Amino acid sequence: MMADTNAPLIRIAHEAGYADYKAFYLAFKKATGCSPHQYKLLHSSRSR
């Protein structure tokens, strides 16, 4: 979902159940090995 949406990352964090972006950022980076922004750039269908 995240790779193919134009929604701001703060909105994605909220929709994923995180009250603040920093908590989402840290959990996302731990799970994927990259920041949400980096992930979006690497996995976006526009970059393929």
DABELFEN-V57249 format. One record per residue. N is the residue number from 1. RES is the residue in one small letter. D_FIRST is the distance of its C-alpha to the first C-alpha in Angstrom with 1 decimal. Layout:
n;res;d_first
N;RES;D_FIRST
N;RES;D_FIRST
This chain:
n;res;d_first
1;m;0.0
2;m;3.8
3;a;5.6
4;d;5.7
5;t;6.5
6;n;10.0
7;a;10.0
8;p;12.3
9;l;11.5
10;i;14.1
11;r;12.4
12;i;9.2
13;a;12.0
14;h;13.9
15;e;11.4
16;a;11.0
17;g;14.8
18;y;16.2
19;a;19.2
20;d;19.3
21;y;17.2
22;k;19.6
23;a;19.0
24;f;15.2
25;y;16.0
26;l;18.6
27;a;16.7
28;f;13.7
29;k;16.4
30;k;18.4
31;a;15.7
32;t;14.5
33;g;17.6
34;c;16.2
35;s;15.3
36;p;11.9
37;h;13.3
38;q;14.6
39;y;11.4
40;k;9.7
41;l;13.0
42;l;13.4
43;h;10.2
44;s;9.7
45;s;10.8
46;r;13.5
47;s;15.0
48;r;15.6
